[in-house]
Amino acid sequence: MADTGQAAQPARLSVVSTATDGVRVLTLAGEIDRDTGQALRQALDASGTPRPRIVVDLSRVTFMDSTGINIFIAAHRTLTAADGWIRLAAPTEVVMRLLQIVGVDAVINCHETLHQALTD
């Protein structure tokens, strides 16, 4: 068995931003961790936006570590201070379990579906 000397590439995070009725919708796919967190931080930046409202669709996120937790908490604080909000939508079972364990679901509104997050 030959060792190629190449480390496995970390899973990438795809972030697609759209807007629905004045709400920015971020659709994520992949893993949220130390290697991909900066892309999420940038996508959540609402500097200069009055009353920013963001829904994050987590239905295709396969893994999230404390990096994601910290990013979402920081975004919640920043958006709330700007008289806005963030909602998390359709987290996978593994992501929802993490959100519950650390109590993020008690701080940030989490919804079972994207539709619910947009109409709440």
Residue pairs with C-beta under 8 A, 6 or more apart in sequence:
10 31
10 33
10 35
10 36
11 30
11 31
11 36
11 62
11 63
12 30
12 31
12 36
13 28
13 29
13 30
13 31
13 32
13 36
13 39
13 40
14 28
14 29
14 30
14 60
15 26
15 27
15 28
15 39
15 40
15 43
16 26
16 27
17 24
17 25
17 26
17 27
17 43
18 24
18 25
18 27
19 25
20 118
21 118
22 53
23 53
23 54
23 55
23 118
24 46
24 52
24 53
24 54
24 55
25 54
25 55
25 56
25 57
25 114
25 118
26 43
26 44
26 54
26 55
26 56
26 57
27 57
27 60
28 40
28 56
28 57
28 58
28 60
28 61
29 60
29 61
30 36
30 60
30 61
30 62
31 61
31 62
31 63
31 64
32 40
32 61
32 63
32 64
32 65
32 67
32 68
32 71
33 63
33 64
33 65
33 67
33 68
34 65
34 67
36 67
37 67
37 68
37 71
40 68
40 71
41 71
44 54
44 56
44 71
44 75
44 86
46 52
46 54
46 78
46 79
46 82
46 84
49 82
49 84
50 82
50 83
51 82
51 83
51 84
52 79
52 82
52 84
52 85
53 79
53 84
53 85
53 86
54 75
54 79
54 84
54 85
54 86
54 87
55 86
55 87
55 88
55 89
55 114
55 117
55 118
56 72
56 86
56 87
56 88
56 89
57 89
57 90
57 114
57 117
58 64
58 88
58 89
58 90
58 91
58 92
58 95
59 89
59 90
59 91
59 92
59 114
60 92
61 91
61 92
61 95
62 92
62 94
63 94
63 95
64 94
64 95
64 98
69 98
69 99
69 102
69 104
72 86
72 88
72 104
72 108
73 104
73 107
73 108
75 86
76 85
76 86
76 107
76 108
79 85
79 86
85 109
86 108
87 108
87 109
87 110
87 111
87 117
87 120
88 99
88 104
88 108
88 109
88 110
88 111
88 117
89 110
89 111
89 112
89 113
89 114
89 116
89 117
89 118
90 111
90 112
90 113
90 114
90 117
91 99
91 110
96 105
96 110
98 104
99 105
99 108
99 110
104 110
109 117
109 120
111 117
111 120
